[in-house]
Amino acid sequence: MPLFHYFRVKNITFAKLMRFEPRAGCKAGRTCFSLLLAMACWVFAATNFDTLQSSFVQRWGAAAQPKFEAWRKLMNGLTDVSDQERIKRVNSFINQQVLFGEDSAIWGQVDYWATPLETLGRSAGDCEDFAIAKYFTLLQVGVQPDKLRLIYVRAKTGTSDATQAHMVLAYYVAPDAEPLVMDNLISDIRPASRRPDLVPIFSFNGSGVFAGVSGSGIAAGGTGRLSRWEDLLRRAKAEGFE
């Protein structure tokens, strides 16, 4: 994920992630904040499943329709359950239905953010696609946007100190609570304190952009990379999300 080369926030733990409010005069920060805020409202309203299904079948064919039906059945069964049950079942569903792959192999691009329908259609995605699909799905079944954050991390691999760029989705039962981490690398959902292999770098959701305790914002070039949300929204809207 090349995006990591643009964010260099050091000495952050999950407990230290806090909201970043763009300062007056910070044009790039305001642009990024507005974009993310628009995303939250737009995604939460995207419930026209008949239109989505039509777009899905048109692109991926009738043979792929069971994939959409399984996703729809999942969401229909999560309207009247607890958030804990929602995150458990959504995390399990996406991890089981999607195979990990690099963007270059799946989409022929170095860095591509897939819509949930694209990820389901391909049945493949990288860590960003897993996290984004879970995020969209949880919003659809009623999880409040401010309880979810997409978090860029450095993930330790093996027994060495080597790390790799990675993305996870976190659920916060309360703003100051320890988050629960949804990940495609492991099947179970664990509190952040039980994920010492992850070092958070940067996080965001529909309400704002989050950095370290200094609240100093994003490194130069970061907001340009977040313009991938614009492309993601454009493609998802064309699929039927409203």
VOBALUM-908725 format. One record per residue (C-alpha): residue in three letters; y, x, z. Coordinates in steps of 0.2 Angstrom, whole numbers, plus 5000, padded with zeros to 4 digits. Example, Ala and Ser with C-alpha at 12.3 -4.5 7.8 and 13.67 -1.06 7.14 Angstrom:
REM residues 2
ALA497850625039/SER499550685036/
***
This chain:
REM residues 242
MET500050005000/PRO501550104994/LEU502749995005/PHE502250105020/HIS503250245012/TYR504850145015/PHE504650105033/ARG504650245046/VAL504850165063/LYS504050285076/ASN503350255094/ILE503150065092/THR501749975101/PHE501349785099/ALA502249745115/LYS503849835109/LEU503949735093/MET505549625095/ARG506649525083/PHE507949615072/GLU509449515069/PRO510449585054/ARG512149645059/ALA513749585051/GLY514149675035/CYS512349725032/LYS512049645015/ALA510249705013/GLY509749645030/ARG510549475027/THR509649455010/CYS507949505018/PHE508249385032/SER508749235021/LEU507249265010/LEU506049265024/LEU506749115032/ALA506649015015/MET504849065014/ALA504448985030/CYS505148825026/TRP504448825009/VAL502648865014/PHE502648745028/ALA503048595016/ALA501748645003/THR500448505005/ASN500148434988/PHE498348474987/ASP498048374971/THR499348474962/LEU498648634969/GLN496948594964/SER497448554946/SER498348714945/PHE496848804952/VAL495548724940/GLN496648754925/ARG496748944929/TRP495048984936/GLY493948844927/ALA492948704934/ALA491548824939/ALA492748894952/GLN493248724959/PRO492048734974/LYS493048874981/PHE494548764982/GLU493648624989/ALA492948735003/TRP494748785007/ARG495348605007/LYS493848555018/LEU494248695030/MET496048635032/ASN495648445033/GLY494548495048/LEU495848585057/THR497248455059/ASP496748395077/VAL496148555085/SER496848695096/ASP497748845088/GLN496448955095/GLU495148855085/ARG496248865070/ILE496449045070/LYS494649075073/ARG494048965059/VAL495349025046/ASN495049205050/SER493249185048/PHE493349085032/ILE494549205023/ASN493549355028/GLN491949275022/GLN492649205006/VAL493549365000/LEU492949534996/PHE494049684999/GLY494649774983/GLU496149874978/ASP497549794968/SER497249914954/ALA495549854951/ILE495849674954/TRP497549644946/GLY497849814936/GLN499349844947/VAL499749974960/ASP500449844972/TYR500249654970/TRP500449514982/ALA499249374978/THR499549194982/PRO498149104992/LEU497549024976/GLU497449184967/THR496549264981/LEU495249124981/GLY495149124963/ARG494649304962/SER493749294978/ALA494449474981/GLY496049554988/ASP496749694998/CYS497249685016/GLU498949615012/ASP498049475002/PHE496849435017/ALA498349425029/ILE499449315017/ALA498049195014/LYS497749175032/TYR499649155035/PHE499849015022/THR498348925028/LEU498748925046/LEU500548855042/GLN499748715032/VAL498648665047/GLY500048655059/VAL500248825067/GLN502048845071/PRO502848985060/ASP503649075075/LYS501949105082/LEU501349205067/ARG501849385061/LEU501249485047/ILE501149665054/TYR501149825044/VAL500149955054/ARG499350125052/ALA497450105055/LYS496450245062/THR494850275052/GLY493250355059/THR493250485073/SER494750585066/ASP496550565068/ALA496850515050/THR497650345047/GLN497850225032/ALA499150095028/HIS498549925033/MET499149745036/VAL498549615049/LEU499149445054/ALA499549415073/TYR499649255083/TYR500749245098/VAL500449095110/ALA502149135117/PRO503549255111/ASP503249375125/ALA501349355125/GLU500149485119/PRO499649445101/LEU497949405095/VAL497549515079/MET496749445064/ASP496049575053/ASN494849595038/LEU494149755045/ILE493249675059/SER492649495061/ASP493149455078/ILE494949415084/ARG495549535098/PRO497049555109/ALA498149695103/SER497749795118/ARG495949805112/ARG496449875095/PRO496950055099/ASP496550095082/LEU498150005075/VAL499850075077/PRO501149945072/ILE502550005060/PHE503449845055/SER503249655056/PHE504049495049/ASN503849315048/GLY504849165042/SER506149185056/GLY506549365055/VAL506149545053/PHE505549645068/ALA505649825072/GLY505549935088/VAL506549925104/SER508049995096/GLY508249855084/SER508949975071/GLY508249875057/ILE507349935041/ALA507350105033/ALA508350125016/GLY507350045002/GLY506349925013/THR507249765008/GLY506949804990/ARG505049814993/LEU505149645002/SER505749574986/ARG503949554982/TRP504049394992/GLU505149324979/ASP503849354965/LEU502549284977/LEU503549124980/ARG503949104961/ARG502049114957/ALA501549004971/LYS502848874967/ALA502248864949/GLU500448834956/GLY501148674965/PHE501748734982/GLU503448654985/
***
